[in-house]
Amino acid sequence: MNKLLVLPGDGIGPEVMSQVMRVIEWLSRKGRGEFSVKEGLVGGCAYDAHGAPLSDETMAEAMAADAVLLGAVGGPKWDNLPFASKPERGLLRLRKEMDLFANLRPAVVFDALVEASSLKPELVKGLDVLIVRELTGGVYFGEPRGIETLPDGTRRGVNTQVYTTPEIERVARVAFDLALKRDRRVCSVDKANVMESGLLWREEVTRLHAAEYKDKGIELSHMYADNAAMQLVRKPKQFDVIVTDNLFGDLLSDCAAMLTGSLGMLPSASLGPLDDKGRRRALYEPVHGSAPDIAGKDSANPLATLLSFAMMLRFSFNMDDNASLIEQAVQNVLKGGLRTADIMQKGMAKVSTTVMGDVVLRELDKLA
Ligand SMILES: NC(=O)c1ccc[n+]([C@@H]2O[C@H](COP(=O)([O-])OP(=O)(O)OC[C@H]3O[C@@H](n4cnc5c(N)ncnc54)[C@H](O)[C@@H]3O)[C@@H](O)[C@H]2O)c1
């Protein structure tokens, strides 16, 4: 039985998650997968209930689960809490204690939404890029760090970009393994021309590729981060899998997200190390936040969370068929002209969160 922890969170989190729960029930009803689902609190709602954005019990549930599906956290109600109690700290605790070092951000353009991109349709039609970002190392965590006042009274801010061989190797391995299931092309992005940590990155990725993945037909290329940013908006379809460090990944994944045109459509996954049962810790969540401006109005787009669940089926539960089925259902619903408000286009029919859930289920019934 696949053990799943669901953390709907705050704002639109519970609304979009309830549509995913309907799909989980549908899969069970159709005999396509058995899930043992537990629900917990994270973010502001957890603070209201327990005085902390993630309780120790929920953290333990997350460690015991095969995978965690999260909605979103945060909202104005909790904006003025002390730093340690802020809703985001719940999410950061999950990421830290689960040691989620690889962040996967697919940028997929659905045919029906090709006009929503900021780029010309011919540049993005059929786009399917996966960005693998190192998430727990690099300049956001490196020591020394801080702001100091120098003897002459001026101030100096310091952050350290630092990577070790194991850190580079484990994230590169995730990227190569994912490429095996895709078009078998990995582009490693760094600044090896001006940064020693980038040079090490390039050397280690090259070494791992030669030792373990070249023979499996994986093609490896390298690109400087500035060029990669340019190429992503110039000719995005040249990429299959991009693997890069924390800082460059932060920028490039947001840049790639815009190629698809809508926050309400973007899923993500964060993967950790293999545990002693050979299971990889994993957290799946939409890229968007809790959208307090539309919370409670039944108008949020549930598809990013549903597509995050599809990623879970593919990467944590080895259920590629179910994942593809859900993705196809989403394609068909969009092709049929139904849109939530965030992706509304002229001539299409605007539907609520619940109705979007209804039509996805109807489409699943047709496809299965
Ligand atoms: N991972 C997370 O949980 C996460 C990520 C980002 C922001 N946040 C938190 O969310 C709160 C709001 O942040 P924000 O406004 O900067 O970002 P946001 O992603 O919540 O919203 C940005 C805009 O996009 C819209 N939007 C987002 N998701 C949507 C969806 N599924 N369907 C339709 N429209 C959608 C919102 O209505 C809003 O206009 C803050 O408290 C922030 O800290 C949480």
The ligand as an SDF file (V2000), in Angstrom:
LIG
                    3D

 44 48  0  0  0  0  0  0  0  0999 V2000
    5.1260   27.0920   -1.5000 N   0  0  0  0  0  0  0  0  0  0  0  0
    4.2930   27.9010   -0.8770 C   0  0  0  0  0  0  0  0  0  0  0  0
    3.4980   27.4760   -0.0610 O   0  0  0  0  0  0  0  0  0  0  0  0
    4.2970   29.3610   -1.2290 C   0  0  0  0  0  0  0  0  0  0  0  0
    4.9100   29.8170   -2.3970 C   0  0  0  0  0  0  0  0  0  0  0  0
    4.8060   31.1790   -2.7090 C   0  0  0  0  0  0  0  0  0  0  0  0
    4.1220   32.0270   -1.8530 C   0  0  0  0  0  0  0  0  0  0  0  0
    3.5750   31.5360   -0.7120 N   0  0  0  0  0  0  0  0  0  0  0  0
    2.7730   32.3800    0.2120 C   0  0  0  0  0  0  0  0  0  0  0  0
    1.5040   32.5870   -0.4110 O   0  0  0  0  0  0  0  0  0  0  0  0
    0.9980   33.8680   -0.0200 C   0  0  0  0  0  0  0  0  0  0  0  0
    0.6480   34.6590   -1.2740 C   0  0  0  0  0  0  0  0  0  0  0  0
    1.8550   34.8870   -2.0280 O   0  0  0  0  0  0  0  0  0  0  0  0
    1.8800   35.5210   -3.4790 P   0  0  0  0  0  0  0  0  0  0  0  0
    0.6350   36.3040   -3.6970 O   0  0  0  0  0  0  0  0  0  0  0  0
    3.1890   36.1500   -3.6580 O   0  0  0  0  0  0  0  0  0  0  0  0
    1.9050   34.2640   -4.4930 O   0  0  0  0  0  0  0  0  0  0  0  0
    0.7240   33.3140   -4.9470 P   0  0  0  0  0  0  0  0  0  0  0  0
    1.3180   32.2860   -5.8310 O   0  0  0  0  0  0  0  0  0  0  0  0
   -0.0540   32.8320   -3.8140 O   0  0  0  0  0  0  0  0  0  0  0  0
   -0.2340   34.2540   -5.8480 O   0  0  0  0  0  0  0  0  0  0  0  0
    0.2180   35.0760   -6.9100 C   0  0  0  0  0  0  0  0  0  0  0  0
   -0.9660   35.3950   -7.8480 C   0  0  0  0  0  0  0  0  0  0  0  0
   -1.3090   34.2340   -8.6020 O   0  0  0  0  0  0  0  0  0  0  0  0
   -2.6420   33.8310   -8.3520 C   0  0  0  0  0  0  0  0  0  0  0  0
   -2.6600   32.3650   -8.2070 N   0  0  0  0  0  0  0  0  0  0  0  0
   -1.7390   31.6030   -7.5580 C   0  0  0  0  0  0  0  0  0  0  0  0
   -2.0830   30.3180   -7.6110 N   0  0  0  0  0  0  0  0  0  0  0  0
   -3.2370   30.2550   -8.2920 C   0  0  0  0  0  0  0  0  0  0  0  0
   -4.1150   29.1980   -8.6630 C   0  0  0  0  0  0  0  0  0  0  0  0
   -3.8530   27.9010   -8.3500 N   0  0  0  0  0  0  0  0  0  0  0  0
   -5.2240   29.4890   -9.3430 N   0  0  0  0  0  0  0  0  0  0  0  0
   -5.5140   30.7510   -9.6790 C   0  0  0  0  0  0  0  0  0  0  0  0
   -4.7300   31.8050   -9.3780 N   0  0  0  0  0  0  0  0  0  0  0  0
   -3.6100   31.5600   -8.6840 C   0  0  0  0  0  0  0  0  0  0  0  0
   -3.0550   34.5190   -7.0600 C   0  0  0  0  0  0  0  0  0  0  0  0
   -4.4410   34.7260   -7.0180 O   0  0  0  0  0  0  0  0  0  0  0  0
   -2.2320   35.7930   -7.1030 C   0  0  0  0  0  0  0  0  0  0  0  0
   -2.9230   36.7800   -7.8260 O   0  0  0  0  0  0  0  0  0  0  0  0
    2.0770   34.5120    0.8280 C   0  0  0  0  0  0  0  0  0  0  0  0
    1.7570   34.3190    2.1820 O   0  0  0  0  0  0  0  0  0  0  0  0
    3.3360   33.7440    0.4490 C   0  0  0  0  0  0  0  0  0  0  0  0
    4.2770   33.7370    1.4980 O   0  0  0  0  0  0  0  0  0  0  0  0
    3.6350   30.2260   -0.3960 C   0  0  0  0  0  0  0  0  0  0  0  0
  1  2  1  0
  2  3  2  0
  2  4  1  0
  4  5  1  0
  4 44  2  0
  5  6  2  0
  6  7  1  0
  7  8  2  0
  8  9  1  0
  8 44  1  0
  9 10  1  0
  9 42  1  0
 10 11  1  0
 11 12  1  0
 11 40  1  0
 12 13  1  0
 13 14  1  0
 14 15  2  0
 14 16  1  0
 14 17  1  0
 17 18  1  0
 18 19  2  0
 18 20  1  0
 18 21  1  0
 21 22  1  0
 22 23  1  0
 23 24  1  0
 23 38  1  0
 24 25  1  0
 25 26  1  0
 25 36  1  0
 26 27  1  0
 26 35  1  0
 27 28  2  0
 28 29  1  0
 29 30  1  0
 29 35  2  0
 30 31  1  0
 30 32  2  0
 32 33  1  0
 33 34  2  0
 34 35  1  0
 36 37  1  0
 36 38  1  0
 38 39  1  0
 40 41  1  0
 40 42  1  0
 42 43  1  0
M  CHG  2   8   1  16  -1
M  END
$$$$
